[in-house]
């Protein structure tokens, strides 16, 4: 929870900067991908402990593939 809030603050800060350089863009993308990573690796397994959500997740191939692509994307 704290990581998500702080990453969103830093993302907001870097996007509002008037001077755009490669370092600001890199850090904003890094904070966004870290937020996605936190949710994919922490929140999603907690939600899958619910039987209803887990059954929906297992029966939806699109959701399963999308999750796999997002996890691989944020690990790069």
C-alpha positions, 0 to 999 in steps of 0.5 A: 500500500505504501509503495503504491502511494509513494510510486504514484506521488513520484510519477505525478511529480515527474510528469508535472515537471516542465523540463523534460529530459531522459532522466525524468522520463526514465524515472516516471516509467520506472515508477509506473512499472514498479506500481504495476509490478507491485499489483501483479505480484502482491495484490493479484495473488491475494485476490486469487485466494478468493474462490470466485475470483480464482475461478473467473481468472482460470476460465478467462484465457484473455485475462490469464494471457494479459497478466502474463504479458504484463508481468513479463513487461515489468520485469524487463 
